[in-house]
Amino acid sequence: MTDRKLLDSLNNLDRSLQNLERALELPKSQELVIEGTIQRFETTIELFWKTLQRALRYEGLDPKTPRDSVKEAFQLGWLNDESAWLEMLDIRNRTSHQYLSERYVERNYDSIAKVTPTLRAAFDQLQKRYP
């Protein structure tokens, strides 16, 4: 893998994370804001684990799954709270399967709002590692 692919992944992740953060600034009183925020979270998590995977491969490791990528990044000290990251993967899976269930939409949105600062902190750390 080239440096360029990793930098492209970081740039895409940065845009996605900014979009998620902007969505969380909007009033959640409108149904489409909540649904859009959930969709942006799903995209951000997908890009995040794939960026971690690329960075780990750049370092000579070969994670195969999102969980492998999170666990290896945690072992290297790139992520601070492994259980929080594994929970984010679970939130992403839950939002995909419960996306239209009104019973869970609000809870999923609140979970996303809670974990987004962790995403930002980890991204900032990755960006420092690969400027």
N, CA and C of each residue as an Amber inpcrd file, in Angstrom:
protein
   393
   0.8480000  -1.1830000   0.0000000   0.0000000   0.0000000   0.0000000
   0.8910000   1.2430000   0.0000000   0.4320000   2.2520000  -0.6650000
   1.2090000   3.4910000  -0.7460000   0.7780000   4.4800000   0.3250000
   1.6590000   5.4320000   0.5840000   1.3210000   6.5240000   1.4950000
   0.0690000   7.2450000   1.0000000  -0.0620000   7.3600000  -0.3060000
  -1.1800000   8.0960000  -0.9060000  -2.5200000   7.4870000  -0.5080000
  -2.6310000   6.1620000  -0.5490000  -3.8980000   5.5180000  -0.1860000
  -4.2520000   5.7860000   1.2710000  -3.2630000   5.7370000   2.1420000
  -3.5080000   6.0130000   3.5490000  -3.9290000   7.4670000   3.7390000
  -3.2560000   8.3770000   3.0650000  -3.6170000   9.7950000   3.1780000
  -5.0050000  10.0590000   2.6090000  -5.3480000   9.3940000   1.5160000
  -6.7070000   9.5230000   0.9600000  -7.7420000   9.0290000   1.9660000
  -7.4490000   7.9070000   2.6210000  -8.3640000   7.3810000   3.6400000
  -8.5370000   8.3710000   4.7800000  -7.4410000   8.9490000   5.2240000
  -7.5140000   9.9370000   6.3040000  -8.3300000  11.1580000   5.8870000
  -8.1400000  11.6210000   4.6650000  -8.9030000  12.7760000   4.1770000
 -10.3950000  12.4610000   4.0800000 -10.7290000  11.2830000   3.5730000
 -12.1460000  10.8810000   3.4840000 -12.7590000  10.7560000   4.8740000
 -12.0030000  10.1750000   5.7920000 -12.4860000  10.0330000   7.1610000
 -12.6880000  11.4010000   7.8070000 -11.7740000  12.3140000   7.5650000
 -11.8990000  13.6640000   8.1210000 -13.1850000  14.3300000   7.6450000
 -13.4720000  14.2470000   6.3570000 -14.7070000  14.8400000   5.8220000
 -15.9440000  14.1860000   6.4240000 -15.9110000  12.8710000   6.5360000
 -17.0480000  12.1520000   7.0950000 -17.2670000  12.5170000   8.5590000
 -16.2030000  12.6070000   9.3280000 -16.3080000  12.9690000  10.7330000
 -16.8170000  14.3990000  10.8960000 -16.3570000  15.3000000  10.0510000
 -16.8690000  16.6750000  10.0890000 -18.3600000  16.7100000   9.7800000
 -18.7890000  15.9130000   8.8060000 -20.2180000  15.8400000   8.4720000
 -21.0320000  15.3220000   9.6530000 -20.5120000  14.3170000  10.3340000
 -21.1970000  13.7780000  11.5090000 -21.2880000  14.8410000  12.6020000
 -20.2060000  15.5270000  12.8550000 -20.2070000  16.5590000  13.8910000
 -21.1760000  17.6910000  13.5510000 -21.2420000  18.0630000  12.2830000
 -22.2100000  19.1020000  11.8730000 -23.6390000  18.6220000  12.0740000
 -23.8950000  17.3570000  11.7640000 -25.2450000  16.8090000  11.9400000
 -25.6570000  16.8450000  13.4100000 -24.7170000  16.5870000  14.3000000
 -25.0240000  16.5890000  15.7300000 -25.2810000  17.9940000  16.2750000
 -24.9000000  19.0130000  15.5280000 -25.1570000  20.3970000  15.9430000
 -26.5690000  20.8510000  15.6020000 -27.2370000  20.1290000  14.7130000
 -28.5950000  20.4900000  14.3000000 -29.5980000  20.0560000  15.3560000
 -30.6970000  20.7860000  15.4760000 -31.7300000  20.3680000  16.4290000
 -32.2900000  19.0000000  16.0320000 -32.3740000  18.1150000  16.9780000
 -32.8340000  16.7610000  16.6570000 -34.3520000  16.6250000  16.6670000
 -35.0380000  17.7270000  16.7050000 -36.4950000  17.6930000  16.7340000
 -37.0910000  17.2440000  15.3980000 -36.3000000  17.2590000  14.3480000
 -36.7980000  16.8360000  13.0420000 -36.3440000  15.4060000  12.7580000
 -37.2610000  14.6020000  12.3080000 -37.0050000  13.1850000  12.0630000
 -35.8180000  12.9710000  11.1240000 -35.7180000  13.7460000  10.0670000
 -34.6490000  13.5400000   9.0980000 -33.2720000  13.8730000   9.6730000
 -33.2060000  14.7470000  10.6550000 -31.9300000  15.0630000  11.2920000
 -31.4160000  13.8270000  12.0230000 -32.2720000  13.1780000  12.7580000
 -31.8550000  11.9850000  13.4930000 -31.4490000  10.8680000  12.5260000
 -32.2700000  10.6230000  11.5270000 -31.9530000   9.5690000  10.5650000
 -30.6830000   9.8880000   9.7890000 -30.5050000  11.1420000   9.4070000
 -29.2930000  11.5460000   8.6950000 -28.0530000  11.4120000   9.5580000
 -28.1770000  11.7340000  10.8260000 -27.0530000  11.6040000  11.7500000
 -26.6640000  10.1390000  11.9110000 -27.6530000   9.2830000  12.0290000
 -27.3710000   7.8490000  12.1350000 -26.6500000   7.3590000  10.8840000
 -27.1070000   7.7920000   9.7330000 -26.4580000   7.3850000   8.4780000
 -25.0250000   7.9030000   8.4180000 -24.8030000   9.1200000   8.8360000
 -23.4440000   9.6820000   8.8380000 -22.5380000   8.9320000   9.8080000
 -23.0880000   8.5150000  10.9320000 -22.3110000   7.7200000  11.8820000
 -21.8930000   6.3940000  11.2510000 -22.8380000   5.7280000  10.6020000
 -22.5340000   4.4500000   9.9680000 -21.4000000   4.6070000   8.9540000
 -21.4650000   5.6560000   8.1560000 -20.4260000   5.9160000   7.1650000
 -19.0890000   6.1920000   7.8440000 -19.1180000   6.9940000   8.8990000
 -17.8810000   7.3500000   9.5980000 -17.2340000   6.1230000  10.2300000
 -18.0200000   5.2770000  10.8740000 -17.4620000   4.0710000  11.4870000
 -16.8530000   3.1660000  10.4200000 -17.5460000   3.0230000   9.3120000
 -17.0360000   2.1920000   8.2110000 -15.6940000   2.7370000   7.7110000
 -15.6360000   4.0410000   7.4790000 -14.3810000   4.6530000   7.0350000
 -13.2990000   4.5750000   8.1090000 -13.7030000   4.6660000   9.3670000
 -12.7150000   4.6460000  10.4420000 -12.0230000   3.2930000  10.5250000
 -12.7870000   2.2200000  10.5270000 -12.1270000   0.9230000  10.6730000
 -11.3110000   0.6000000   9.4350000 -11.7740000   1.0300000   8.2680000
 -10.9970000   0.7840000   7.0470000  -9.7110000   1.6120000   7.0300000
  -9.7670000   2.8250000   7.5790000  -8.5590000   3.6410000   7.6900000
  -7.5960000   3.0150000   8.6930000  -8.1230000   2.5430000   9.8100000
  -7.2710000   1.8330000  10.7700000  -6.6210000   0.6210000  10.1010000
  -7.4060000  -0.1150000   9.3480000  -6.8810000  -1.2960000   8.6580000
  -5.7490000  -0.9040000   7.7030000  -5.9520000   0.1650000   6.9510000
  -4.8950000   0.6200000   6.0280000  -3.6450000   1.0470000   6.7840000
  -3.8220000   1.7830000   7.8610000  -2.6770000   2.2430000   8.6490000
  -1.9380000   1.0500000   9.2540000  -2.6780000   0.0840000   9.7500000
  -2.0520000  -1.1090000  10.3220000  -1.3100000  -1.9000000   9.2540000
  -1.8870000  -2.0040000   8.0910000  -1.1950000  -2.6890000   6.9870000
   0.0470000  -1.9100000   6.5710000  -0.0300000  -0.6190000   6.5930000
   1.1270000   0.2320000   6.2990000   2.2590000  -0.0680000   7.2880000
   1.8770000  -0.3940000   8.5190000   2.8540000  -0.7090000   9.5710000
   3.2800000  -2.1860000   9.5570000   2.7600000  -2.9590000   8.5890000
   3.1820000  -4.3460000   8.4480000   2.2660000  -5.3730000   9.0940000
   1.1340000  -4.9530000   9.6160000   0.1650000  -5.8720000  10.2180000
  -0.9290000  -6.1750000   9.1950000  -1.7740000  -7.1610000   9.4890000
  -2.7930000  -7.5370000   8.5080000  -4.1300000  -7.8830000   9.1590000
  -4.8180000  -6.8890000   9.7440000  -6.1360000  -7.1720000  10.3180000
  -7.1430000  -7.4760000   9.2110000  -8.0470000  -8.3850000   9.5260000
  -9.0300000  -8.8090000   8.5160000 -10.4150000  -8.1930000   8.7170000
 -10.7900000  -7.9530000   9.9570000 -12.1480000  -7.5150000  10.2570000
 -12.1260000  -6.1810000  10.9970000 -13.2840000  -5.5440000  11.1280000
 -13.3340000  -4.3160000  11.9280000 -12.8520000  -4.5480000  13.3610000
 -13.2780000  -5.6370000  13.9720000 -12.8590000  -5.9300000  15.3520000
 -11.3550000  -6.1560000  15.4370000 -10.7920000  -6.8710000  14.4650000
  -9.3330000  -7.0710000  14.4410000  -8.6090000  -5.7330000  14.3450000
  -9.1280000  -4.8530000  13.4990000  -8.4970000  -3.5410000  13.3150000
  -8.5260000  -2.7410000  14.6090000  -9.6600000  -2.7370000  15.2920000
  -9.7920000  -2.0150000  16.5540000  -8.8690000  -2.6130000  17.6120000
  -8.8540000  -3.9270000  17.7280000  -8.0310000  -4.5800000  18.7520000
  -6.5390000  -4.3220000  18.5160000  -6.0900000  -4.4170000  17.2720000
  -4.6800000  -4.1780000  16.9780000  -4.3130000  -2.7100000  17.1800000
  -5.2000000  -1.7980000  16.7770000  -4.9390000  -0.3690000  16.9880000
  -4.8710000  -0.0530000  18.4810000  -5.7130000  -0.7010000  19.2590000
  -5.6800000  -0.5130000  20.7070000  -4.3610000  -1.0290000  21.2860000
  -3.9310000  -2.1960000  20.8510000  -2.6770000  -2.7680000  21.3410000
  -1.4820000  -1.8750000  21.0250000  -1.5490000  -1.1580000  19.9110000
  -0.4580000  -0.2480000  19.5360000  -0.5690000   1.1060000  20.2430000
  -1.6520000   1.3140000  20.9790000  -1.8320000   2.5770000  21.6850000
  -2.4630000   3.6720000  20.8460000  -2.9910000   3.3110000  19.6860000
  -3.6330000   4.3080000  18.8270000  -5.0220000   4.6730000  19.3240000
  -5.6720000   3.7570000  20.0250000  -7.0040000   3.9800000  20.5790000
  -6.9210000   3.8340000  22.0860000  -7.7280000   4.6120000  22.8000000
  -7.6280000   4.6220000  24.2540000  -8.5270000   3.6260000  24.9660000
  -9.7160000   3.4140000  24.5020000 -10.6860000   2.6090000  25.2430000
 -11.2420000   1.5250000  24.3230000 -10.6450000   0.3490000  24.4090000
 -11.0260000  -0.7380000  23.5110000 -12.5140000  -1.0760000  23.6260000
 -13.0320000  -1.1260000  24.8390000 -14.4440000  -1.4870000  25.0040000
 -15.3620000  -0.4420000  24.3710000 -14.9820000   0.8370000  24.4540000
 -15.7860000   1.8850000  23.8090000 -15.7920000   1.7010000  22.2930000
 -14.6480000   1.3310000  21.7400000 -14.5620000   1.1220000  20.2940000
 -15.3490000  -0.1130000  19.8550000 -15.2750000  -1.1570000  20.6420000
 -16.0640000  -2.3390000  20.3020000 -17.5530000  -2.0240000  20.4190000
 -17.9100000  -1.1790000  21.3870000 -19.3040000  -0.7270000  21.5130000
 -19.7250000   0.0830000  20.2880000 -18.8140000   0.9170000  19.7680000
 -19.1530000   1.6850000  18.5640000 -19.4480000   0.7670000  17.3920000
 -18.6720000  -0.3010000  17.2560000 -18.9540000  -1.2720000  16.1930000
 -20.3210000  -1.9140000  16.4180000 -20.6430000  -2.1900000  17.6800000
 -21.9650000  -2.7480000  17.9960000 -23.0770000  -1.7400000  17.6960000
 -22.8480000  -0.4680000  18.0220000 -23.8400000   0.5770000  17.7080000
 -24.0700000   0.6210000  16.2100000 -22.9940000   0.5660000  15.4510000
 -23.1030000   0.6100000  13.9920000 -23.9160000  -0.5790000  13.4880000
 -23.6650000  -1.7550000  14.0320000 -24.4450000  -2.9310000  13.6340000
 -25.9010000  -2.7820000  14.0540000 -26.1130000  -2.2560000  15.2360000
 -27.4780000  -2.0730000  15.7410000 -28.2380000  -1.0590000  14.8740000
 -27.5870000   0.0340000  14.5130000 -28.2860000   1.0380000  13.7120000
 -28.6320000   0.4910000  12.3310000 -27.8010000  -0.3750000  11.8040000
 -28.0910000  -0.9630000  10.4950000 -29.3160000  -1.8630000  10.5450000
 -29.4590000  -2.5890000  11.6520000 -30.5650000  -3.5430000  11.7480000
 -31.8310000  -2.9430000  12.3440000 -31.6820000  -1.8680000  13.0910000
 -32.8340000  -1.2500000  13.7400000 -33.1180000   0.1260000  13.1630000
 -32.5860000   0.3930000  12.0020000 -32.6050000   1.7450000  11.4470000
 -33.9910000   2.3720000  11.4360000 -34.9830000   1.6260000  11.0290000
 -36.3200000   2.1940000  10.9020000 -37.2180000   1.9280000  12.0990000
 -36.6950000   1.2660000  13.1000000 -37.4950000   0.9970000  14.2840000
 -37.5430000   2.2490000  15.1590000 -38.7000000   2.8830000  15.1910000
 -38.8390000   4.1250000  15.9520000 -38.5060000   3.9320000  17.4210000
 -38.6680000   2.7200000  17.8930000 -38.3920000   2.4130000  19.2870000
 -36.9280000   2.6460000  19.6450000 -36.0160000   2.4680000  18.6770000
 -34.5910000   2.5540000  18.9470000 -33.9060000   3.7900000  18.3700000
 -34.5650000   4.5110000  17.5020000 -33.9230000   5.6180000  16.8040000
 -33.3520000   6.6440000  17.7800000 -34.1230000   7.0680000  18.7400000
 -33.6700000   8.0790000  19.6990000 -32.4870000   7.5580000  20.5200000
 -32.5820000   6.3190000  20.9630000 -31.4860000   5.7310000  21.7420000
 -30.2120000   5.6390000  20.9030000 -30.3460000   5.2350000  19.6470000
 -29.1770000   5.1610000  18.7630000 -28.5570000   6.5370000  18.5520000
 -29.3950000   7.5360000  18.3470000 -28.8930000   8.9020000  18.1730000
 -28.1250000   9.3480000  19.4200000 -28.6830000   9.1150000  20.5820000
 -28.0250000   9.5160000  21.8300000 -26.6950000   8.7910000  22.0120000
 -26.6350000   7.5190000  21.6420000 -25.3820000   6.7650000  21.7230000
 -24.3320000   7.3610000  20.7850000 -24.7650000   7.7480000  19.6090000
 -23.8540000   8.3460000  18.6310000 -23.3050000   9.6730000  19.1500000
 -24.1840000  10.4970000  19.7060000 -23.7450000  11.7880000  20.2520000
 -22.7060000  11.5760000  21.3580000 -22.8830000  10.5380000  22.1260000
 -21.9770000  10.2570000  23.2430000 -20.5910000   9.8100000  22.7700000
 -20.5130000   9.0280000  21.6880000 -19.2210000   8.4670000  21.2550000
 -18.4790000   9.3160000  20.2260000 -19.1320000  10.2980000  19.6510000
 -18.4760000  11.0940000  18.6110000 -17.2080000  11.8050000  19.0970000
 -17.1540000  12.3420000  20.3110000 -15.8800000  12.9270000  20.7580000
 -14.7310000  11.9090000  20.8040000 -15.0320000  10.6610000  21.0690000
 -14.0080000   9.6140000  21.0510000 -13.4950000   9.4070000  19.6320000
 -14.4080000   9.4470000  18.6620000 -14.0030000   9.3470000  17.2540000
 -13.0770000  10.5050000  16.8840000 -13.4520000  11.7100000  17.2960000
 -12.6470000  12.8880000  16.9720000 -11.2490000  12.7800000  17.5880000
 -11.1640000  12.3880000  18.8530000  -9.8690000  12.2860000  19.5270000
  -8.9720000  11.2520000  18.8490000  -9.5440000  10.1190000  18.4750000
  -8.7590000   9.0810000  17.8030000  -8.3150000   9.5360000  16.4230000
  -9.1990000  10.2280000  15.7120000  -8.8110000  10.7330000  14.3950000
  -7.6660000  11.7370000  14.5190000  -7.7680000  12.6420000  15.4730000
  -6.7150000  13.6410000  15.6550000  -5.3770000  12.9660000  15.9450000
  -5.4150000  11.9120000  16.7270000  -4.1860000  11.1780000  17.0360000
  -3.6300000  10.4980000  15.7780000  -4.4860000   9.8950000  14.9750000
  -4.0420000   9.2700000  13.7220000  -3.4580000  10.3060000  12.7620000
  -4.1000000  11.4490000  12.7080000  -3.6440000  12.4940000  11.7970000
  -2.2560000  13.0090000  12.2070000  -1.9900000  13.0410000  13.4980000
  -0.6510000  13.4310000  13.9580000   0.3820000  12.3800000  13.5780000
  -0.0290000  11.1350000  13.6140000   0.8900000  10.0360000  13.2720000
   1.1990000  10.0110000  11.7740000   0.2220000  10.3460000  10.9720000
   0.3680000  10.3270000   9.5110000  -0.0050000  11.6910000   8.9340000
   0.8480000  12.7030000   9.1530000   0.5040000  14.0690000   8.6830000
   0.5130000  14.1960000   7.1600000
